Amino acid sequence: FRNMGAPRKLREAKPGELRGIKILELIERLTRRPESRVDLERALERLSPNGQKFIRHLVMSGPTNPKTTAKELALTAEELETAAAEVDKTLSSLHRR
């Protein structure tokens, strides 16, 4: 244990990453509830193509700032905002059930 070095500092989430963190937390909560898993899968399948791209990127890469995410997904800032809002709304409505 002596040679492990100094503890790593965790940085604060940047404002553009907060929605991604919230969405990942919702997915985690929903997957823990067996009765929600099928509903989650169906809801994700019904997302728009951009919504599906966004959620796939979020799960695979983690939350990143919107400018980077939009560039990596080849979306405009407006398209990314629409996709993120769609995913957020969809998952939030499932969580409230």
Buried (B, 14 or more C-beta within 10 A) or exposed (E): EEEEEEEEEEEEEEEBBEBBEBBBEBBEBBEEEEEBEEBBEEBBEEBEEBBBBBBEBBEEEEBBEBEEBBEEBEBEEEBBBBBBEBBBEBBEEBBEE
